[in-house]
């Protein structure tokens, strides 16, 4: 779709040539109206930014001087795969309008979503010479969609938990007890006696998964109180290293802080994140997992940094969904539990790639006042 040129008749111009003046006035008003309603940018055919309006600067947190002359890779969040961007460029280079939703990264590293329409402006030869991008901030809508998916998953999980609690957990406990009794009556040198021990281990693993489901589905209330992060964090790193064979004890750096938290919930989420980091780094590097503790603006920031494979941008939005996992044999409940525990304590949790390789899990919780 190409916008037609503005035309007028000789009668419109009048003796004083007022039509061009009127057109200029109307164009100025159109531009003003567009700037009030939308995030607007123009680029040349190479994608270099030639114009941005105030709304673009506000949402991106860059000044006009920092943006003009750059291309949109400055705002690339790393979420969208190469094929997504290639399709965008093929479409507008062919003179066609492209529409879609894009996640960008602001100057401070935060992400925002924009509903985007890119219109090619064609030269006299019908070739794309410039691109006009009109965007609308849909960050809150995208966050609401994620919240709805989480609520739907939790509702299904609640139904599953009721079945699990009555139909699975108790029989598992009875079966395990019977096997333990059987193990005491079978001579250790009897052929196949080791099978009993292996069965008990498998039952224990299954019981752990059942406990995770019940933990995520349970109605829990955070008992907020002043909590020193340091002692709980140091205990978590020692426990995580012991639970993951071949792992070094993670390094902890930063000053201690007193935060508003539930001690048991804090212990649980930290242990989960540090164990994930130890598992991700195991066998890949001699560099131990690091946990950094910082404070500022009334918040405590806990960063768990590993040197694993990092995060696939294609799955970034699903990382905290219940039952979603990329681990072989994983349940997909660990990060979902972490997010729920953080939410209950009035904080936030994010997972992003780490500079130089690996991942950074960042938990932010309020300082006790």
C-alpha positions as CSV (number, residue, x, y, z in Angstrom):
1,X,0.0,0.0,0.0
2,X,1.5,3.4,-1.1
3,X,0.1,6.7,0.0
4,X,-1.0,8.8,-3.1
5,X,0.5,12.2,-3.6
6,X,-1.4,15.3,-2.5
7,X,-3.1,17.1,-5.4
8,X,-5.0,20.3,-5.9
9,X,-6.6,22.3,-8.7
10,X,-5.8,25.7,-10.1
11,X,-8.9,27.1,-8.5
12,X,-7.7,25.9,-5.1
13,X,-4.4,27.9,-5.4
14,X,-6.0,31.3,-6.0
15,X,-4.2,34.3,-7.0
16,X,-2.2,34.5,-3.9
17,X,-1.1,30.9,-4.0
18,X,-2.7,30.1,-0.6
19,X,-3.2,26.3,-1.3
20,X,0.5,25.4,-0.6
21,X,0.3,27.4,2.6
22,X,-2.9,25.6,3.6
23,X,-1.4,22.2,2.8
24,X,1.7,23.0,4.9
25,X,-0.5,24.0,7.8
26,X,-2.6,20.8,7.5
27,X,0.5,18.6,7.2
28,X,1.9,20.3,10.4
29,X,-1.4,19.5,12.2
30,X,-1.3,15.9,11.0
31,X,2.3,15.5,12.2
32,X,1.3,17.1,15.6
33,X,-1.7,14.7,15.9
34,X,0.5,11.7,15.0
35,X,3.2,12.6,17.5
36,X,0.6,12.9,20.3
37,X,-0.8,9.5,19.6
38,X,2.1,7.3,18.4
39,X,5.8,6.5,18.7
40,X,7.2,7.6,15.3
41,X,10.5,7.1,13.6
42,X,11.9,7.4,10.0
43,X,14.9,5.6,8.6
44,X,16.7,5.7,5.3
45,X,16.8,2.7,2.9
46,X,19.7,1.2,4.9
47,X,17.8,1.4,8.1
48,X,19.7,4.3,9.6
49,X,17.4,6.4,11.8
50,X,16.8,9.9,10.4
51,X,13.9,11.1,12.6
52,X,12.4,10.2,16.0
53,X,9.6,11.9,17.9
54,X,9.5,12.7,21.6
55,X,7.5,9.5,22.4
56,X,10.3,7.4,20.8
57,X,12.9,9.1,23.0
58,X,10.8,8.7,26.1
59,X,10.1,4.9,25.8
60,X,13.6,4.0,24.6
61,X,15.3,6.3,27.1
62,X,17.7,7.5,24.5
63,X,18.1,11.1,23.4
64,X,17.4,12.2,19.8
65,X,21.1,12.8,19.3
66,X,21.9,9.2,20.5
67,X,19.4,7.7,18.1
68,X,19.7,9.6,14.8
69,X,22.3,8.0,12.6
70,X,22.0,4.6,14.4
71,X,20.0,1.6,13.3
72,X,17.4,-0.3,15.3
73,X,19.9,-2.9,16.3
74,X,20.6,-0.4,19.1
75,X,17.2,-1.5,20.5
76,X,17.4,-5.2,19.8
77,X,16.2,-7.2,22.7
78,X,17.5,-10.5,21.3
79,X,14.1,-12.1,21.5
80,X,13.2,-12.3,17.8
81,X,15.0,-14.9,15.7
82,X,16.9,-14.0,12.5
83,X,14.0,-15.2,10.3
84,X,11.6,-12.8,11.9
85,X,13.7,-9.8,11.1
86,X,14.6,-11.1,7.7
87,X,10.9,-11.3,6.8
88,X,10.4,-7.8,8.0
89,X,13.1,-6.4,5.8
90,X,12.0,-8.5,2.8
91,X,8.5,-7.1,3.1
92,X,9.3,-3.4,3.3
93,X,12.1,-3.6,0.7
94,X,9.4,-4.9,-1.7
95,X,7.4,-1.8,-1.1
96,X,4.8,-3.5,1.2
97,X,3.5,-2.5,4.6
98,X,4.7,-4.7,7.5
99,X,2.7,-5.1,10.7
100,X,3.7,-7.0,13.9
101,X,4.7,-6.8,17.5
102,X,8.3,-6.3,18.5
103,X,10.0,-6.4,21.9
104,X,12.7,-3.7,22.2
105,X,15.3,-3.0,24.8
106,X,15.5,0.4,26.4
107,X,18.8,2.2,27.4
108,X,18.6,0.9,31.0
109,X,18.2,-2.7,29.8
110,X,14.5,-3.0,30.4
111,X,12.2,-4.4,27.7
112,X,9.1,-2.9,26.2
113,X,6.7,-4.1,23.5
114,X,5.4,-2.1,20.5
115,X,2.7,-2.8,18.0
116,X,4.5,-1.7,14.9
117,X,3.4,-0.6,11.4
118,X,6.3,0.1,8.9
119,X,5.3,2.0,5.7
120,X,7.8,2.2,2.8
121,X,7.9,5.7,1.2
122,X,8.7,5.2,-2.5
123,X,10.7,7.4,-4.8
124,X,9.7,8.4,-8.4
125,X,11.0,5.0,-9.7
126,X,8.8,3.1,-7.3
127,X,11.6,2.0,-5.0
128,X,11.7,2.2,-1.3
129,X,13.7,5.3,-0.3
130,X,12.6,5.8,3.3
131,X,10.6,3.9,5.9
132,X,8.1,5.4,8.3
133,X,7.5,3.3,11.5
134,X,4.4,4.0,13.6
135,X,4.4,2.2,16.9
136,X,2.1,1.9,20.0
137,X,3.2,0.8,23.4
138,X,1.6,-2.5,24.3
139,X,3.9,-3.5,27.1
140,X,1.1,-3.7,29.7
141,X,-1.1,-5.8,27.4
142,X,1.7,-8.3,26.9
143,X,2.3,-8.5,30.6
144,X,-1.4,-9.1,31.2
145,X,-1.4,-11.9,28.6
146,X,1.5,-13.5,30.4
147,X,-0.3,-13.2,33.7
148,X,-3.5,-14.7,32.2
149,X,-1.5,-17.7,30.9
150,X,0.1,-18.1,34.4
151,X,-3.3,-18.0,36.1
152,X,-4.7,-20.6,33.6
153,X,-1.8,-22.9,34.2
154,X,-2.1,-22.5,38.0
155,X,-5.9,-23.3,37.8
156,X,-5.1,-26.5,35.9
157,X,-2.3,-27.3,38.3
158,X,-4.8,-26.9,41.2
159,X,-7.0,-29.5,39.7
160,X,-4.1,-31.8,39.1
161,X,-2.8,-31.3,42.6
162,X,-6.0,-32.5,44.1
163,X,-5.7,-35.8,42.2
164,X,-2.0,-36.2,42.9
165,X,-2.4,-35.6,46.6
166,X,-5.1,-38.4,47.0
167,X,-4.3,-40.8,44.2
168,X,-0.5,-40.7,43.9
169,X,1.3,-39.4,47.0
170,X,-0.1,-41.8,49.6
171,X,0.3,-45.0,47.4
172,X,3.9,-43.9,46.7
173,X,4.7,-43.7,50.4
174,X,3.2,-47.2,51.0
175,X,5.1,-48.7,48.1
176,X,8.3,-47.2,49.3
177,X,7.8,-48.6,52.8
178,X,7.1,-52.0,51.4
179,X,10.2,-52.0,49.3
180,X,12.3,-50.9,52.3
181,X,11.0,-53.9,54.3
182,X,11.7,-56.2,51.4
183,X,15.2,-54.9,51.1
184,X,15.9,-55.9,54.7
185,X,14.8,-59.5,54.0
186,X,16.7,-60.1,50.8
187,X,20.4,-61.1,51.1
188,X,22.7,-58.5,49.7
189,X,24.5,-61.2,47.7
190,X,21.3,-62.4,46.0
191,X,21.2,-61.9,42.3
192,X,19.0,-58.8,41.4
193,X,18.9,-57.5,45.0
194,X,20.2,-54.1,43.7
195,X,16.9,-53.6,41.8
196,X,15.1,-52.8,45.1
197,X,17.4,-49.9,45.8
198,X,17.0,-48.6,42.3
199,X,13.2,-48.8,42.7
200,X,13.4,-46.8,45.9
201,X,15.5,-44.1,44.2
202,X,13.0,-43.8,41.4
203,X,10.1,-43.6,43.8
204,X,12.0,-40.8,45.7
205,X,12.5,-38.9,42.4
206,X,8.8,-39.2,41.6
207,X,7.9,-38.1,45.1
208,X,10.0,-35.0,44.7
209,X,8.1,-34.1,41.5
210,X,4.8,-34.7,43.3
211,X,6.0,-32.3,46.1
212,X,6.9,-29.7,43.5
213,X,3.4,-29.8,42.0
214,X,1.7,-29.6,45.4
215,X,4.0,-26.7,46.4
216,X,3.2,-24.7,43.3
217,X,-0.5,-25.3,43.6
218,X,-0.8,-24.7,47.4
219,X,-2.4,-21.5,48.7
220,X,0.5,-19.8,50.5
221,X,0.8,-16.6,52.4
222,X,4.1,-14.8,52.8
223,X,4.9,-14.0,56.4
224,X,7.0,-10.9,55.8
225,X,9.5,-9.8,58.4
226,X,13.0,-8.2,58.5
227,X,15.4,-10.8,57.2
228,X,19.2,-10.7,56.8
229,X,20.0,-12.0,53.3
230,X,23.6,-13.0,53.9
231,X,23.2,-16.0,56.2
232,X,20.4,-17.5,54.1
233,X,22.3,-17.0,50.9
234,X,25.5,-18.6,52.3
235,X,23.5,-21.6,53.4
236,X,21.9,-21.9,50.0
237,X,25.2,-21.9,48.1
238,X,26.6,-24.6,50.3
239,X,23.5,-26.8,50.0
240,X,23.4,-26.3,46.2
241,X,27.0,-27.3,45.7
242,X,26.5,-30.4,47.8
243,X,23.3,-31.3,45.8
244,X,25.0,-31.0,42.4
245,X,27.9,-33.4,42.2
246,X,31.1,-31.9,40.7
247,X,30.2,-28.3,41.5
248,X,32.4,-25.9,43.3
249,X,30.8,-23.8,46.1
250,X,29.5,-20.6,44.4
251,X,31.2,-17.3,45.2
252,X,29.2,-14.7,47.1
253,X,30.0,-11.0,46.7
254,X,28.5,-7.8,48.1
255,X,27.3,-6.3,51.3
256,X,24.5,-7.9,53.4
257,X,21.1,-6.3,53.5
258,X,18.0,-6.6,55.6
259,X,15.0,-7.1,53.4
260,X,11.2,-7.6,53.7
261,X,10.8,-11.3,53.1
262,X,9.5,-14.7,54.3
263,X,12.7,-16.5,55.5
264,X,11.5,-20.0,54.3
265,X,10.3,-18.7,50.9
266,X,13.6,-16.8,50.5
267,X,15.6,-19.9,51.3
268,X,13.6,-22.0,48.9
269,X,13.9,-19.7,45.9
270,X,17.6,-19.0,46.4
271,X,18.4,-22.7,46.7
272,X,16.5,-23.3,43.5
273,X,18.2,-20.6,41.5
274,X,21.7,-21.5,42.7
275,X,21.2,-25.2,42.0
276,X,20.0,-24.3,38.5
277,X,23.1,-22.3,37.9
278,X,25.4,-25.1,39.2
279,X,23.7,-27.6,36.9
280,X,24.0,-25.2,33.9
281,X,27.8,-24.6,34.6
282,X,28.7,-28.2,35.5
283,X,31.3,-29.6,33.0
284,X,31.4,-26.5,30.9
285,X,33.8,-24.3,32.8
286,X,36.1,-24.2,35.8
287,X,34.7,-20.8,36.7
288,X,32.4,-21.2,39.7
289,X,28.9,-19.8,39.9
290,X,28.8,-16.3,41.3
291,X,26.1,-14.6,43.4
292,X,26.2,-10.8,43.6
293,X,24.3,-8.8,46.2
294,X,23.7,-5.1,45.8
295,X,21.2,-2.5,47.1
296,X,19.8,0.8,45.8
297,X,16.6,2.9,45.7
298,X,15.0,0.8,48.5
299,X,15.6,-2.5,46.8
300,X,17.9,-5.5,47.2
301,X,19.2,-7.1,44.0
302,X,20.4,-10.7,44.1
303,X,22.1,-11.9,40.8
304,X,22.9,-15.5,40.3
305,X,25.4,-15.8,37.4
306,X,26.5,-19.0,35.6
307,X,28.5,-19.9,32.5
308,X,26.1,-22.3,31.0
309,X,24.6,-22.2,27.5
310,X,22.6,-19.1,28.1
311,X,19.0,-18.5,27.1
312,X,17.4,-19.3,23.7
313,X,15.6,-16.1,22.7
314,X,12.8,-18.2,21.2
315,X,11.7,-19.5,24.6
316,X,12.5,-16.4,26.7
317,X,8.8,-15.5,27.3
318,X,8.0,-19.0,28.5
319,X,10.7,-19.5,31.0
320,X,8.5,-19.1,34.1
321,X,5.5,-21.1,32.7
322,X,4.6,-24.2,34.8
323,X,5.7,-27.5,33.1
324,X,7.8,-25.7,30.5
325,X,11.4,-27.0,30.5
326,X,14.3,-27.6,28.1
327,X,16.0,-30.0,30.5
328,X,16.0,-33.7,29.9
329,X,13.9,-35.2,32.6
330,X,13.0,-31.8,34.0
331,X,9.5,-31.0,35.3
332,X,9.4,-27.3,34.3
333,X,8.3,-26.4,37.8
334,X,11.5,-24.9,39.4
335,X,11.3,-21.5,37.8
336,X,7.6,-21.3,38.1
337,X,7.9,-21.9,41.9
338,X,10.6,-19.3,42.1
339,X,8.5,-16.7,40.4
340,X,5.5,-17.4,42.6
341,X,7.6,-17.1,45.7
342,X,9.1,-13.8,44.6
343,X,5.7,-12.4,43.6
344,X,4.3,-13.4,47.0
345,X,7.0,-11.3,48.7
346,X,6.4,-8.2,46.5
347,X,9.5,-8.6,44.3
348,X,10.5,-9.4,40.7
349,X,12.6,-12.0,39.0
350,X,14.1,-12.0,35.5
351,X,16.4,-14.3,33.6
352,X,18.7,-12.9,30.9
353,X,21.9,-13.7,29.0
354,X,25.1,-12.9,30.8
355,X,27.8,-11.0,29.1
356,X,30.5,-13.4,27.9
357,X,28.2,-16.4,28.0
358,X,25.8,-18.0,30.4
359,X,22.8,-16.6,32.2
360,X,21.9,-14.2,34.9
361,X,18.9,-14.7,37.2
362,X,18.1,-11.5,39.0
363,X,15.8,-11.3,42.0
364,X,14.7,-7.9,43.4
365,X,13.1,-7.7,46.8
366,X,12.2,-4.6,48.9
367,X,14.5,-3.4,51.7
368,X,12.9,-3.6,55.1
369,X,11.7,-0.1,56.3
